[in-house]
Amino acid sequence: MYWVPASRSAIVGDLVGEPPARSIIGPPDPGAWRQSLAKLASLEPVRLLPAHGNAIEGRGAIEAAVEAAERRLP
């Protein structure tokens, strides 16, 4: 994830977003993934730029995207 403070935007790659929301071959590291999601939430972004799909904007949509990513964790 890359954080752009001036616009409160996060370039999140495959961390969150529309499936396929993970392109890493092999088993995921759930602990690191959870840590990254917690860091993202702590930044309180107003816009997420995922690798797939459209930008995710607004607190409700961002919270929903983070929760969806958490549900995908093993």
C-alpha positions in Angstrom: 0.0 0.0 0.0 1.2 3.5 -0.7 -0.2 6.5 1.2 -0.7 9.9 -0.4 -1.2 12.2 2.6 -2.1 15.3 0.5 -5.2 13.7 -0.9 -5.8 11.2 2.0 -5.7 8.4 -0.7 -4.3 4.9 -0.5 -3.1 3.0 -3.5 -3.9 -0.5 -2.1 -3.1 -2.8 -5.0 -4.7 -6.2 -4.1 -5.1 -5.5 -0.4 -8.8 -4.7 -0.9 -11.1 -4.4 -3.9 -13.0 -6.5 -6.4 -11.9 -10.1 -6.8 -9.4 -11.3 -7.7 -8.2 -9.2 -4.7 -5.1 -11.3 -4.3 -2.6 -12.2 -6.9 0.1 -13.6 -4.7 0.8 -17.2 -5.6 0.9 -19.5 -2.6 -0.7 -19.3 0.8 -1.4 -15.8 2.2 0.1 -14.6 5.5 -3.1 -13.8 7.4 -1.3 -12.0 10.2 0.5 -9.6 7.8 -2.8 -9.1 5.8 -4.7 -8.2 9.0 -1.9 -5.9 10.1 -2.0 -4.1 6.7 -5.8 -3.7 6.9 -5.5 -2.3 10.4 -2.9 0.2 9.3 -5.1 1.2 6.3 -8.1 1.8 8.7 -5.9 3.8 11.1 -5.1 6.2 8.3 -8.8 7.1 7.7 -8.4 7.5 4.0 -11.1 9.1 1.9 -10.2 7.2 -1.3 -8.8 3.8 -2.1 -7.3 3.0 -5.4 -7.3 -0.8 -5.9 -5.5 -2.8 -8.6 -8.9 -4.0 -9.9 -12.1 -2.0 -10.4 -13.0 1.6 -9.7 -11.8 3.8 -6.9 -13.5 3.3 -3.6 -14.6 6.6 -2.0 -16.4 7.6 1.2 -16.1 6.2 4.7 -19.0 3.7 4.3 -17.7 2.2 1.1 -14.1 2.0 2.4 -15.2 0.3 5.6 -17.2 -2.2 3.6 -14.2 -2.9 1.4 -12.0 -3.5 4.4 -14.6 -5.7 6.0 -14.9 -7.7 2.8 -11.2 -8.2 2.7 -11.2 -9.4 6.4 -13.9 -11.9 5.6 -11.7 -13.5 2.9 -8.9 -14.2 5.4 -8.4 -17.8 6.4 
